Amino acid sequence: MRYSGPPGGFRVREIPIIRFSYPCYRCGKNVYITWPFNEELTSPESLSLVGEVLRKKEYSSLQVVNSQYTFICRNCGTQQGNFYLKTEAMHEASIREPYDYIEMGKQE
Ligand SMILES: [Zn+2]
C-alpha cells in the first residue's frame, strides 16, 4: 500500500501543554508560562496555529516572533526569550504531568 502522509508532515492532534511559573528577567515577577510540548512543532505555520489556540484559551500573552515563542511579562511588558524558556520548559516537562492538552485540527 502506498504511504500517503500529510503534505508538510504536520499531523498533530493532541498536544500536551506544560505550565510553570518563571521569574521575569527584568522585574523579577513570576510569569506563568504555558508551553506546547511537542518536538514536531518547528514550522512557523504550526507554531502560529498552536499560539492561536493558546491565546484563545487565555493561557498567556504568547506571541510567535521569528518562528520562536515569546512571552510578554504582564507586569513590565518585557519579552521573555525563547532559549531560556525552552530549557526551563524541557526541565518542567520531565518532572510534572501536562497541565492540559490542546486539540489541533488535522492540517491537510
Ligand atoms: Zn517583568
Residues whose N, C-alpha, C, O or C-beta is under 5 A from the ligand:
A	BS01	ZN	C24 R26 C27 G28 C73 N75 C76 G77 T78
